[in-house]
Structures are given as structure tokens and as C-alpha cells.
């Protein structure tokens, strides 16, 4: 819990400006109208509050599921174990992440409004359901992301450990995390764009229904391939750096605590 929480807070706060740029590039009104480079830390209180419990929930679930399923470098079931553990971890973590993400993204494209104002407005007009707008699309983004990132991260660590004859250090785990995160970020960008559009959609609009396929279809028809991969560069940069900080900090904190 502590190792996951510390890792989550570190990565989210350090890389917040890149996340804001990515969200504004993906927003329906376009980068400039969404705020451009102004108010780059808009929405950071929501992230600061949600980061620790979100990351802690993920790693508690991930490590516990991994411990009861077959794993280890010698097991051919190891990749499947990591996929199942990561997927279940994301489902649990999204219960905390989605409300935080909804408020954060709405603040990022409305830098003139405070996080508290956006929270109050969302609750007043949409209720608790409004805070969970995009839960399905977030899970549908996070599960494929985790199916790529975590088995790749674990496999790279195992390979590096085998090559050098001992378990990888925390900085080596961080390097593996950066590569795994960047690759996973690139291939799941269309799902991230759809999730952003759903969270930012006006209540009552077609995208507000949360239909991921409909959102992807709408983006494809209006903006084509470039629309589906909007924000891919800052997303890859943020998640590569995030993977380095997040997984490296997690391993180091875990080592210190254990």
C-alpha cells in the first residue's frame, strides 16, 4: 500500500503538465480553446488527492492476485498471471481513479474554474453518476494497456536478471518500466482519446452515453487517423517517464520497507 501510494503521487505530480497538454490536444474544442499552455497545473488538487489511494489499490490487488496464481520466471503461465493480476488491479483502482480523472480533465480544459467549482457543478447537474462518467471506457483503456505493459515489464526484468546473474536493481526496473509503458501507451492511444471525449462530453450528448465504439467511430469520421492518435507524443513521453518513475519508485520503496 505504501510503496504503491508513494509511486503514484510521485509520478502524477511530476508529470502533470504533460498530462494537461495531452488532454487539451484530445479535447473536442482543440488545444488553444481548451487553454493552450495556460494554467498547466489546472486540476492538480484532484490528482493529488486521488493518486495515493488509486496506486495503492492497484498494487495491493496486483501483488495479491499474483501471489495466489502460478508465477515466476520458470513458469510458462507467468505472462498470463501478470495479465490477470494487472487487469483485476485496474478494475479495482478505477473505482478511485475515474472520479479523480473526470474532475481533473474538466479542470484541465477549463483553467478559469477551480477544482472545487467543477466538482460542485458535476455533482449538482449529474450527481454521483457524473463522477463515474467514462468508467467503462477507462477500464477498457487500462486493461489492454496493462495486458501489454505489465507482462512486458516483468519479462524485461526477468531477462535482465538472467543476463547479469542477479535480481534487477530499482533503477533497472525503472528502465524496463519506461520501455514497457511507452510501447503500451502508443498502441492504446485511440482508447485514451475516446475516454477523454466521453469524460468531457456535455451531459445528454451522444458521447456522454459512454459508448466507446461510437466515440471511436465519431472521431474516425471527423478527424481520421490523426484524431485517433491525438496527443500520442505527450502521452508516450509522459507514460515512458511515468513508467520509469512509477515502477522504479515502487520497487525502491518496497525494498526499503521490506
N, C-alpha and C positions, 0 to 999 in steps of 0.2 A: 504493500500500500504506500509506504513512504517513498520507496525508490521510484515507483511509477508516478506518484504525485509530483515529486521534485523534478523529474524528467519532463513532465507535461508543462509545468509552469515555466521552466527554463526555455523550452523550445517555442512555446506560444508567444511569450512576451518578447523574446529576441527577434523573432521573425514576423511580428505583427505587421510592419509596414509592407512587406512583400505580399502578405495575405490581402491587405487592403487594396493594393494595386491590382491583384488578380481578380478580386470581387468586382471592382469597378470596370475592368475590361470585359467581364462577363455579364454585367448588368444590362437590362433592356434599353436603358436610356443612353448608353455609351459612356466611355471613360470620362470625358470632360464634364458632361452634365451630372455625372454621379459624384463629382468632386475633384477629379484630376489628382493632382498631388497635394491638394489642400487637406488639412485635418487628417493626416495619415494615421493618427492613433485613435480616430473615432471608433467607439465600440470596445475599446480595450478593457473597461471595467467588467464587461460581460465575460470576456475571455479570462481575465484574472480570477474571477470567482469560479468559473467552470472548469478551468484547467486541471487543478489538483484532483478533485473527485472523479473527473472524466478519465484521466490517465490511470489513476489508482484502480478504478473499477475495471478498466481493460486488462491491466496486468494481473490483478487478483484472479480474474476469470481465466486468462490465458495460461498462467502458471499452474492453476489448479486443474484445469482440463488436461493440460499437457502431462501432469503428474499421474493421472489415472488412465491415460491411454499409452499404447506402446510407443516408445521414442528412443532416441539415442542414435549415434552415427552408424551403428551396425545394423539397425533395423530398416528394412525396406519400406516399412509403414511410416517412417519418420516424417516425410513430407506431408502425408495425409493427416497425421497427428497435428502438425503445426497449422495446417489449413483449417481443421475443425476447431482447434483451440483459438486461433485468431478470429475466425468468423463468429464464434459464440462471444468472444471478448468484445467485438464491435457491436453486436446486438445489445449487450448489457450497457456498454459505455455510451451508446447513442441515446439512451434514456436520459442521460445527463447532458450530453453534447448538443443535442438538437435544440432545446430551448436557448442555450447559450449562443449557438450558431445563428439562430433566427434573429435574435436581438443584435448580435454583433454585425451581421451582414446588413441589416436595415440601417444601423448606425453608420456603417461604412459608406453607404450611398446617400446618406442624409447627414452630413457632418455638422449641419447647423442645429440638429436636435440632439439632446443629451440621451444617454443610455436609459436613464430613468423615464424620460418622456416617451421614448419608444416602447419601453416595457409597459407603461401605463396605457398607451394608445392601443397596443396589441391586445392587452387583456380586456380593455373596455369594448373594443369593436369585434374581437374574435374569441375572447375567452381563453381558457387553457388550451383548447384545440389549436388556437393560433400559434402558441408556443411550440406545438408539435407539427406544424406545417412542414412538410418535407421529411418527416421521419422515415417513411418508406424509401424515398429517393436517396436519403443519406445512407441508410443501411445497404441499399442496392449499389451505392458507390463504394462504401467502405469494405463490404465483403469481397468483391473482386480485387480491390486494392490489397487487402490483407492476404488473399489467396496467392497473390504474386509476391508481395513484399516479405512476409514472414518466412515462408519456406526458402526463398532465395537468401534472406539474411542468415538463417540457421545453416543452410548448405554452404554458404561462403565462409562462415565461421568454422564449420567442421573441416572444410578443405584447407583453410589457412592453419588451423590447429594441427592437422595431419602433416602439412608441409614442414612446419617448424618443430614438430615433436612435442608441443605442449599447448595448453588451452590459450586461446587468444587473450590479449590484454584488452582493457576497456577501449583504448584508442583504436585498436584493430577492429573491435566490434563496431565502433562508430564508423569506420571507413566502409565496412560491409553494409552497414545500415544506410549510409549515404547512397551507395550504388543501388541497393535494392529499392530504396524509397524513390529515387529519381526515375528508375525504369517503371515502377508501378504507377507513379504519378502521370507519366506520359501516356500510358495505354488506357488510363481511366479518366482522362480529362473530359471527354464528352459527357460522362455521367456526372462529373462535377459541375459542368455548365448547366445541365438540366436541373440539378439540385439547387443551384443558385437562382435560376429563373423561377422555380417553384416557390422558394422562400421569399423572393422579392415581389412576386405577383400580387396585384391588387385583389382584395377579397372579392369573390364572385367571378373572377376571370377564369378562362379555361385552364391556365397553368396552375391556378390556386387549388384545383382538384387533386393535384399531386400525382397525376398520371405521367410517369417518366417517359414512356414511349411516345405519348402525344407531345410532350415538351421537346423531345429529341427531333420528332418529325417537324414541328414548327420551326425549330432552329435551322434544320436542314433546308426547308423550303425557302426561308427568308434570307439566310446567310451562308448556306452551303457548308463545305468542309471547314472553312476558316472560322465560321461561327461555332462549330462543334469543338474546335480546338482553341477557342478564345482563352487567352491567359495561360497557355501551356508553358511558356518560358518562365514567368514568375512562379507558376505552380511547381514546375520541376526544380527550379532553383530553391524555392522555399522548402520543398519536401526533401530534397537531397541534403541541404544544410540541416533541415529538421531531423532527418534520419540520423545524421552524424551526431547532433546534439542530444536528441531524444534517446536513442538506443545506447549511445556512449555513456550518457549521464545515468541512465537506468542501470547499466552493468556496473559502473563505478560505485554508485550509491549502494547497490545491492551487495557488492563485495565489501564495502566499508561496514555495512550493517551486519552482515553475516560473518 
